[in-house]
Amino acid sequence: MPKPPRLRAAALTAVLLSSVLAACSGNAKNDEDLSAQKLHWKDCPAPSAAEGGGSAPSPLPNGGTWQCATMKAPLDWGKPKGDTIGIALIRAKASGAASKRIGSLVFNFGGPGGSGVTTLPSFGQDYAKLRTRYDLVSFDPRGVGRSAPVECENDQQLDNYFQQDATPDDAAERTEFLDNTKNFNSACEKNSKKVLPHVRTTDAARDMDLMRQVLGDDKLYYFGISYGTELGGVYAHLFPRHVGRAVFDAVVDPTQNAEQSSLGQAGGFQLALDNFAQDCTSKAQPCPIGDNAQDVKDRIAKLLTDLDKKPIPGIFPRQLTQTAATNGIAQSLYSKDFWQYLTEGLQEAYDGDGKILMALSDSMNGRSENGEYSNITAANIAINCADDKARYDAAYVQHKLPEFRAASPLFGDFLAWSMAGCTDWAVAGAADHPDVSAAGSAPILVVGNTGDPATPYEGARKMVNALGKGVGVELTYKGQGHGAYDSKNKCVQSAVNGYLLDGKVPAAGTVCS
């Protein structure tokens, strides 16, 4: 099983209903100067059933509409005159006076594997102030959504894949788990062989520099969230002189390899669970899922142990397994706004009803209510495996289990076994960790959240140091959930808006609470 994607947390409707695009884009020969191409912007269509369903983006508050276009990019940046792929883009034009417009502000919301084309409209109003001086722009990175999507198993196969036991306890379960992983990876190679070698983060960064040119900007103005901070750091390393104003929120630690990242996530999700349990039991009204924080966690642990032996009814006809419940709990820890749904989901699960926890798990996996999957899982695995050099076999994972369990009794096994996901991958990984050194870059505002489960707070300081002297500027938010800007904290938003809109760099070490 893949580790939880480092995605921006969404509203409940986005948690329960997947909306990531997954349509195809074909290849064509490149016989033109791609930096001079003209984008043909049109009103965005509604996602098709294969794209996750749902409606077209709602009109903008001023009566305008979200517009979509496709940018040509080389399939292989090593052969820029070879085949091309289409990169799907979306924008909302700046709402303020033309004389005040700075340029395009490009967003990447994380994953890897998240569709910016569907995510940006869901949160567009959150960035209304930034839109006064920027066109808001996002995209489906290569391998994702409508941008030459990686395709692996079909919907029925994915239902079975996500029902498997992702924390095997004996030889038979380990064999089944590893066989399922190998079958999934083989399906990816069979169905997406041509694109798999070209979905590395360095490829996506080069796409962004082409995007900058096609959008008509001398510099890239950028807002990266979660994995988007890694993508932004790689861009800054490759094109330091092209960086305009950039913000990294929910920061990936660029110094870690795949194992260290998984171990860090184990600790991060455990911290978030600890905070959830403490919050529930510290209020005036009784906590319905435990008498004290330890009791809450003990009951959750017992639930998962019981589910390992005997699943309970979930969303018919599927059952809530130990793996699905763990996945659902992890999804609910991405935002404090979801804690109430975790409480309700646990209450129902204790009474034998697994619907809420399964709905949360489905959201993490990109499954819509009609049973169709987006390609977020396929893209997440493909990008991670193309980026990460390390390959971990079952013996190594078993050796590391005690360390992961020490980091998180609840999530340790789950995240340890996720390391085996790339073992049989068809494409070699690029490096132990990304290079984000960016001497000569403009300042980059790096925002870390002390309670972040998916990208632990310590990663922000590591990113600042790795970017290099005079580039990274650290800001700390003492909060909960994944990311800081979307918490609506006025201090954080004032600092970010002040930099992006007016070029005011906050003092390094600023703390918001």
Residue pairs with C-beta under 8 A, 6 or more apart in sequence:
1 162
1 164
1 166
1 323
1 414
1 417
1 418
1 421
2 377
2 380
2 381
2 384
2 418
2 421
3 261
3 262
3 265
3 384
3 415
3 418
3 421
4 265
4 269
4 327
4 330
4 331
4 364
4 454
5 110
5 111
5 112
5 113
5 114
5 227
5 364
5 376
5 380
6 110
6 111
6 112
6 226
6 227
6 250
6 252
6 454
6 455
6 482
7 109
7 110
7 111
7 114
7 226
7 227
7 334
7 454
7 482
8 109
8 110
8 114
8 119
8 123
8 225
8 226
8 250
8 482
8 483
8 486
9 15
9 334
9 335
9 337
9 338
9 481
9 482
9 483
9 486
10 119
10 122
10 123
10 335
11 122
11 337
12 337
12 338
12 341
14 122
14 363
15 331
15 338
15 341
15 359
15 360
15 363
16 359
16 360
16 362
16 363
16 369
17 53
17 54
17 363
17 368
17 369
18 52
18 362
18 363
18 366
18 367
18 368
18 373
18 374
18 376
19 47
19 52
19 53
19 54
19 115
19 118
19 122
19 368
19 374
20 51
20 52
20 113
20 114
20 115
20 118
20 144
20 145
20 366
20 374
20 375
20 376
21 47
21 51
21 52
21 88
21 115
21 117
21 118
21 140
21 144
21 145
21 146
21 374
22 50
22 51
22 52
22 145
22 146
22 149
22 373
22 374
22 375
23 48
23 50
23 51
23 145
23 146
23 149
24 146
24 148
24 149
25 70
25 85
25 86
25 88
25 146
25 147
25 148
25 149
26 86
27 75
27 83
27 84
27 85
27 148
27 194
28 72
28 83
28 84
29 82
29 83
29 84
30 72
30 74
30 80
30 81
30 82
30 83
30 84
31 81
32 72
34 72
34 73
34 74
34 80
34 84
34 210
34 214
35 210
35 213
35 214
37 71
37 72
37 214
39 69
39 70
39 71
39 89
39 214
39 215
40 69
40 70
41 67
41 68
41 69
41 91
42 67
42 68
42 69
43 56
43 65
43 66
43 67
43 68
44 56
44 57
44 65
44 66
44 67
44 68
44 90
44 117
44 121
45 56
45 68
46 54
46 55
46 56
47 53
47 54
47 118
49 370
49 372
50 372
51 118
51 145
51 146
51 374
52 118
52 366
52 368
52 372
52 374
53 368
53 370
53 372
54 118
56 66
57 65
57 66
57 90
57 121
57 124
58 121
59 65
60 66
60 92
60 95
60 124
61 125
61 128
62 95
64 92
64 93
64 95
66 90
66 91
66 92
66 120
66 121
66 124
67 90
67 91
67 92
67 93
68 88
68 89
68 90
68 91
68 117
69 89
69 91
70 86
70 87
70 88
70 89
70 146
71 86
71 87
71 89
71 139
71 207
71 210
71 211
71 214
72 84
72 85
72 86
72 87
73 84
73 85
73 86
73 87
73 142
73 206
73 207
73 210
74 80
74 81
74 82
74 83
74 84
74 85
75 82
75 83
75 84
75 85
75 148
75 194
75 195
75 198
76 82
76 83
76 197
76 198
77 198
77 202
77 203
77 206
85 142
85 147
85 148
85 195
86 146
86 147
86 148
87 139
87 140
87 141
87 142
87 147
87 207
87 211
88 117
88 139
88 140
88 145
88 146
88 147
89 117
89 137
89 138
89 139
89 211
90 116
90 117
90 120
90 121
90 137
90 138
90 139
91 104
91 135
91 136
91 137
91 138
92 120
92 121
92 124
92 131
92 135
92 136
93 135
94 101
94 131
94 132
94 133
94 134
94 135
95 128
95 131
95 132
96 131
96 132
96 133
100 132
100 133
101 133
101 134
101 135
102 133
102 134
102 221
102 501
103 134
103 135
103 215
103 216
103 217
103 219
103 221
103 244
104 134
104 135
104 136
104 137
104 212
104 215
104 216
104 217
104 221
105 127
105 130
105 134
105 135
105 136
105 137
105 221
105 222
105 223
105 500
106 137
106 138
106 139
106 208
106 211
106 212
106 215
106 220
106 221
106 222
106 223
107 116
107 119
107 120
107 127
107 136
107 137
107 138
107 222
107 223
107 224
107 225
107 228
108 114
108 116
108 138
108 139
108 141
108 222
108 223
108 224
108 225
108 227
108 228
108 231
108 232
109 116
109 119
109 120
109 138
109 225
109 226
109 228
110 225
110 226
110 227
110 228
110 250
111 141
111 144
111 226
111 227
111 376
111 379
111 380
111 383
112 141
112 144
112 201
112 227
112 231
112 379
112 380
112 383
112 384
113 143
113 144
113 375
113 376
113 377
113 378
113 379
113 380
113 383
114 144
114 227
114 376
115 140
115 144
115 145
115 146
115 374
115 376
116 138
116 139
116 140
116 141
117 138
117 139
117 140
117 145
117 146
118 145
119 138
120 136
120 137
120 138
123 486
124 131
124 136
126 485
126 486
127 136
127 223
129 493
129 497
129 501
130 136
130 223
130 497
130 500
130 501
132 501
133 501
134 221
134 500
135 215
137 211
137 215
139 147
139 207
139 211
140 146
140 147
140 149
141 147
141 199
141 204
141 207
141 231
141 379
141 383
142 148
142 195
142 198
142 199
142 203
142 204
142 207
143 149
143 150
143 195
143 199
143 379
143 382
143 383
144 150
144 375
144 376
144 379
145 374
145 375
148 195
149 192
149 375
149 378
149 379
150 188
150 192
150 195
150 196
150 199
150 375
150 378
150 379
150 382
151 188
151 191
151 192
151 375
151 378
152 184
152 185
152 187
152 188
152 191
152 192
152 375
152 377
152 378
152 381
153 161
153 183
153 184
153 187
153 378
155 371
155 372
155 373
157 187
158 365
158 367
158 373
158 377
159 318
159 367
159 371
160 180
161 180
161 184
162 323
162 324
162 327
162 361
162 365
162 367
163 318
163 319
163 321
163 323
163 324
164 176
164 177
164 180
164 323
165 173
165 176
165 177
165 308
165 321
165 322
165 323
166 177
166 323
166 326
166 414
166 417
166 418
167 308
167 322
167 323
167 326
167 413
167 414
167 417
168 174
168 176
168 177
168 417
169 308
174 394
177 417
177 420
178 394
178 420
178 423
181 420
181 421
181 423
181 424
182 423
182 424
184 381
185 381
185 421
185 422
185 424
185 425
185 426
186 424
188 196
188 378
188 381
188 382
188 425
188 426
189 196
189 426
192 378
192 382
193 426
196 382
196 386
196 426
196 427
197 386
197 427
199 379
199 382
199 383
199 386
200 383
200 386
200 387
200 430
201 230
201 231
201 234
201 383
201 387
201 434
202 234
202 238
202 430
204 231
204 234
205 231
205 234
205 235
205 238
205 239
206 238
208 220
208 222
208 231
208 235
209 220
209 235
209 238
209 239
209 242
212 219
212 220
212 242
217 244
218 242
218 244
219 242
219 243
219 244
219 245
219 442
220 235
220 239
220 242
220 243
220 244
220 246
221 244
221 245
221 246
221 500
222 232
222 235
222 243
222 244
222 245
222 246
222 247
223 246
223 247
223 249
223 500
224 230
224 231
224 232
224 246
224 247
224 248
224 249
225 249
225 250
225 483
225 485
226 249
226 250
226 252
226 454
226 455
226 482
226 483
227 252
228 248
229 248
229 249
229 250
229 251
229 252
229 446
229 455
229 463
230 252
230 254
230 434
230 436
232 246
232 248
232 444
233 248
233 252
233 254
233 434
233 436
233 438
233 463
233 466
233 467
234 434
234 435
234 436
235 242
235 243
236 243
236 246
236 436
236 438
236 441
236 444
236 467
236 471
237 434
237 435
237 436
237 437
237 438
240 438
240 439
240 440
240 441
241 440
241 441
243 438
243 441
243 442
243 444
244 442
245 442
245 443
245 499
245 500
245 503
246 442
246 444
246 445
247 444
247 445
247 447
247 485
247 496
247 499
247 500
248 444
248 445
248 446
248 447
248 460
248 463
249 447
249 483
249 484
249 485
249 496
250 447
250 449
250 452
250 454
250 455
250 482
250 483
250 484
251 446
251 447
251 448
251 455
251 459
251 460
251 463
252 261
252 455
252 459
252 463
253 260
253 261
253 264
253 455
253 456
253 458
253 459
253 462
253 463
254 433
254 434
254 435
254 436
254 459
254 462
254 463
254 466
255 433
255 462
255 466
256 264
256 433
256 459
256 462
257 388
257 389
257 390
257 432
257 433
258 384
258 388
258 390
258 392
258 419
258 422
259 390
259 392
259 400
259 419
262 404
262 415
262 416
262 418
262 419
263 403
263 404
263 407
263 415
264 456
264 458
264 459
265 411
265 415
265 453
265 454
265 456
266 404
266 407
266 408
266 411
266 412
266 415
266 416
267 407
267 408
267 456
268 452
268 453
268 454
268 455
268 456
269 330
269 333
269 408
269 410
269 411
269 415
269 453
269 454
270 407
270 408
270 409
270 410
270 411
271 451
271 453
271 456
272 333
272 451
272 452
272 453
272 480
272 481
273 297
273 300
273 329
273 333
273 408
273 410
273 411
274 293
274 297
275 451
275 480
276 296
276 333
276 339
276 342
277 290
277 293
277 294
277 296
277 297
278 293
279 336
279 339
280 287
280 289
280 290
280 293
280 296
280 339
280 343
281 287
281 290
281 291
281 292
281 293
281 295
281 296
287 296
287 343
288 343
288 347
289 296
289 299
289 300
289 343
289 346
289 347
289 350
290 296
290 297
290 298
290 299
297 409
297 410
299 346
299 350
300 329
300 346
300 410
301 409
301 410
303 325
303 346
303 349
303 350
304 322
304 325
304 326
304 410
305 322
307 320
307 321
307 322
307 325
308 321
308 322
311 319
311 320
311 321
311 322
311 354
312 319
312 320
312 349
312 352
312 353
312 354
313 319
313 320
313 352
313 353
313 354
313 355
314 320
314 324
314 354
314 355
314 357
314 358
315 354
315 355
315 358
315 359
315 362
318 324
318 358
319 354
320 349
320 354
320 357
320 358
323 414
324 354
324 357
324 358
324 361
325 349
325 354
325 357
325 358
325 361
326 410
326 411
326 414
327 360
327 361
327 364
327 365
327 414
328 345
328 356
328 357
328 358
328 359
328 360
328 361
328 364
329 342
329 357
329 360
329 410
330 364
330 411
330 414
330 453
331 338
331 360
331 361
331 363
331 364
332 338
332 339
332 341
332 342
332 345
332 360
333 342
333 453
333 481
334 453
334 454
334 481
334 482
335 481
335 482
336 479
336 480
336 481
337 481
338 360
341 356
341 360
342 360
344 356
345 356
345 357
345 360
346 357
348 354
348 355
348 356
348 357
349 356
349 357
362 368
365 373
365 376
365 377
366 373
366 374
366 375
366 376
366 377
367 373
368 374
381 421
381 422
381 425
384 421
384 422
385 421
385 422
385 425
385 427
385 429
386 427
386 429
386 430
387 429
387 430
387 431
387 434
388 422
388 429
388 430
388 431
388 432
389 428
389 429
389 430
389 431
389 432
390 422
390 429
390 432
391 422
391 423
391 425
391 429
392 419
392 420
392 422
392 423
393 420
393 423
394 420
396 419
397 416
397 417
397 419
397 420
400 416
400 419
401 412
401 413
401 416
404 412
404 413
404 415
404 416
405 412
405 413
406 412
408 415
422 429
436 463
436 466
436 467
437 466
437 467
437 468
438 444
438 467
438 468
438 471
439 468
439 471
441 467
441 468
441 471
442 471
443 470
443 471
443 472
443 473
443 499
443 505
444 467
444 471
444 472
444 473
445 473
445 475
445 495
445 496
445 499
445 505
445 506
446 460
446 463
446 464
446 467
446 472
446 473
446 474
446 475
447 460
447 475
447 476
447 477
447 483
447 484
447 485
447 492
447 495
447 496
448 457
448 458
448 459
448 460
448 461
448 474
448 475
448 476
448 477
448 484
449 457
449 477
449 479
449 480
449 481
449 482
449 483
449 484
449 487
450 457
450 476
450 477
450 478
450 479
451 457
451 478
451 479
451 480
451 481
452 481
452 482
452 483
453 481
453 482
454 482
455 482
457 476
460 474
460 476
461 474
463 472
464 471
464 472
464 473
464 474
465 472
466 472
473 505
473 506
473 508
474 508
474 509
474 510
475 484
475 492
475 495
475 506
475 509
475 510
475 511
475 512
476 509
476 510
476 511
476 512
477 484
477 487
477 489
477 491
477 492
477 511
477 512
477 513
478 511
478 512
478 513
479 487
479 489
479 513
481 487
484 492
484 512
485 492
485 493
485 496
489 512
491 512
491 513
492 512
495 506
495 510
495 512
498 504
498 506
499 505
499 506
